[in-house]
Amino acid sequence: MKISDFIFKFKSFRMREDGLCRVRLFVNTQKETICVLTDIDSMSNAPYLDTVCDTVIQLLNENGYIIDCQIYILHDECDASMVIIDEYGKVEKHLSKKQIESLTECDENEFAKKSVDELSIKRQIEKKRYEINPFINNQYLQAPEYIKRKIEIQENAISKKQLKKLIDAGASERELDALIKKDLSLIAEIYSYPNDEYIVFSEFPLGEKRVDFAIFSGRSTMDVTFIEYIKKYTLRRVCILICSRLFNLKCYCLTF
């Protein structure tokens, strides 16, 4: 019968950070206490469990998680291997799945699934991993200046609905120009890649003339996008001419 099932956080001198493993405790009809230590593979945040299992066993006993345990079993989810070990981690006997089911008197499905496929256990793993390192899934931290500027853009953002509404109402070029200039990110984020890395200008000098908008984006190679209003009075629509890639010009006409 299983009496306990939890994710245990431990520290070893062999590791830079805390590690994780799954601990299951069983008591059978012979009143033997059996502790199964499961290596949860890449989610363990640690080296192979067999190299630190002696530390795990020591910490479990010292902190009162297990008392007077008769049998320790090391279980590897990667290859589904199971071995009986002593308190120092030395392998004493290899077990089959049937043998461990008989020894622990557990259900045949107890060791059928990986820990990450069991929702309650997966939640425990994720919680413990964030305790160890709050930035474990977000190692790249953006600069405060970037975050501040991003918030400013979001606070002053003009929605695409507002632009569409103005176009549908048959707005003049001057009216459209005034709206877009309030939030240049409205057009810049559509035509730039990555969509948060760009420089955008209005009334950009081009030869002896000026183009309505110019967007510079890209990393290893720069994309240059020119946007110019073209008014079709008969259709009462606005067409935008886009010339992208300065040395290999392509033209597109978008009708709103």
N, C-alpha and C positions, 0 to 999 in steps of 0.2 A: 504494500500500500504506500502510495506517495503521500508524504506529510508536508513537503515544502518544495518550492520551485522558484528560484529567483536569480537575478543577475548580480554577481559579486564583483566589486571593484577592489583591486589590490595593487600593491606597489612592491617591486623587486629591485634589488641593486643592479640587476642586469638590464633594467629598463629606464628610459629617460622620462616616460610619463606613466601614469596609472594604466593598468590593463583591465580587461573584463573577461569573465567566463560565466558560464551558466552552472548553477549548483542545484542538483535535485537530491532530496533526501527520501529514503524509503525505509520502512520497517516491515519485515516479513513475518510469517507465522512462527518462525524460530526466534523471534524477537531480536533479530540482527539489524543493526542500523547500517544502512548502505548509503554511501555518498558518491554520487556520479558527477564528475567534473567534465563539463562539455566545452571543447574548444570551438568557439563560434566564428572561426576563420577570420576573414578580413574585418569583421566588426569588433574584434577583440582589442584592437589598438595595442597589441602586444606581440612578442615572438611566439613561436609554437608553445602551446600550454605544457607539453611534456618537459620543457626546459625550466619551467618555473612552478610546476605543480606542487613541489615540496613547500615552497613559500605560501602558496594558496592554502594548502592543508594546515600549515602552522597558523596562519592568520585566522582561518575559520575556527580553529580550536581556541586560540587566544581571545577572540571576540565573542565566544559563546554561541556561535552559529551551529556547531556540532559538539556533542558530548558523548564520549565513550563510543566512537564509531568503530565497527568491526571490519568493514570492507570499504576500500576506496577503489573506484573505477574511473579510468580515464577514457573519455569518449571523444573521438575526432569526427566532426560532422563532414569534413571534406571527403574522407574515404570510408566513413562509417565504421571505423575500427574501434574495438573496445578491449581494454586490458585491465586486469586487476593490478594495482600497484600498492606498495607499502607507503608508510607516511613520509618516506624520504624520496618518493617518486620512482623507485626501482620496480621494473616490470616483473610480476610474479607469474601471470597466466593470461593467455589470450582467450577471449570469449566470443562466441557467436551471438547473433541477435536473439536466437531462441534461448540460449543459456542465460543471458542477462534478463530476459523477460521472466524466465522461471525463477531466477535468484531474487529479483525485486518484486515478483508477483504483480507486475504491472500489465496494463492493457497492451495489446500487440501494436497499437498505433503510437505508443509513447515515444518511440525513437524513429518513427517513420518520417516525420517532418523536420526540416531544418528550423532552427530557432527564429530566424528572420521571417519565416512563413507563418509563425504563430503570433497573432496580433498583440496579445497581452505581453508576450516576451519581447517582441520587437519594440514596443513602447518603452519598456524598461531599458533596453539597450540604448535607444536614442536618448533617453533622459540621462543616463549615466555618461554617455559620450559627450553630451553638452556640459555636464558637470566638469569633466576632465578638460575640455577645451570648447568654450562658447563659440569659437570661430571655426570649428572643425570642418564645416561645409562652406565656409566663406573666408578663405585664407587671404584674399586680396582686399585690403581695406582702402576705400576711396579717401582722397584727401579732403579735409574740412572745407577747403575753398571750392572743390567740385560739388560737394553736397549742398553748400550754401547757394551756389549759382543755380543748381538744379531746382532747389526749392523756389528761388526767385522766378525762374522760368515757369514753373507749375502754377505759382500764385497769379501770374499775369497772363496765363494762357488764354488764347481765343479758341473756342471750339470750332470744329469743322462744320457743325450745324449752323453756327452764326454766319460762316462764310457762304455756305450753300443758300441760306435764307436770303442773303444780300444779293447773290447772283440770280436767284429765281425771281427776285423783285425787279430785275433789270437795272441794277446799280451801274453807275458810271465808273470809268477807270479810276477817277479820282477818289470815289467812295471806297472802292475795293482796295486801292493803294493805302488809304488812311487806315483801314482795318488791319491789313496784313502788317503794316509797319508797327502796329502796337504789339505784335507778337511774331517776330520773324521765324521763330522755331516752328510755327505752323506749317510753313513750306519747307524749311530746312530739314526737318526730321523725316519728311516724305522722301526726299531725293538724296539724302546722305547715307553713307554706310561706313562704319557703324552709325546708327541713327542718333547717337548722342555725342558724336565727335565731328564738329564742323565749325566753319566760320562763314557767316552770311552777311552780305552787304546789300543795301538798297541804293539805287541810283549809282551803280558801279561804272566807272569810266572804262569805255571800250573803244579804242581808237579816238576818233573825234566826237563820238557819240557817248551816250550812257545807256546801259541796259537796266531794266527795272530792278532785277535782283540777280545776285551772283552768289553761288554756294560753293565753297571749297571743302572737300571732304576726302576721306580715305587715309591710309597709313603708308604702306610701302610705295604705292603709286597714288597720285592725287587725281581725283575726279573734280572737274569744274563744270558746274551746271549754270546756264544762263536762263533766266525766265523773263519773258517779255509779253506784255498784254497785246492781244489783237482783237479788236472789236468787230463783230459781225452784226451790224444793225438789223439786217433782215431777219435773223434768227433770234435776235435779242439774247445772244449768248456771249460768253467770254471764252476765247481760246487762249491757251498759254503755249507758247513755243519754247521748247526746251532744247538747248544745244548742250549735250554732255560730252565729256572727254575731249578736251581742248584740241588734241592733235589727231583725233579720229572722230569728227563731228557726226552725231546722229540727231535727227530731228523727230520729235513726237508732237502731236497736236492733241491736247486733252480738252474735251468739251464738257462743261458743267451744265 
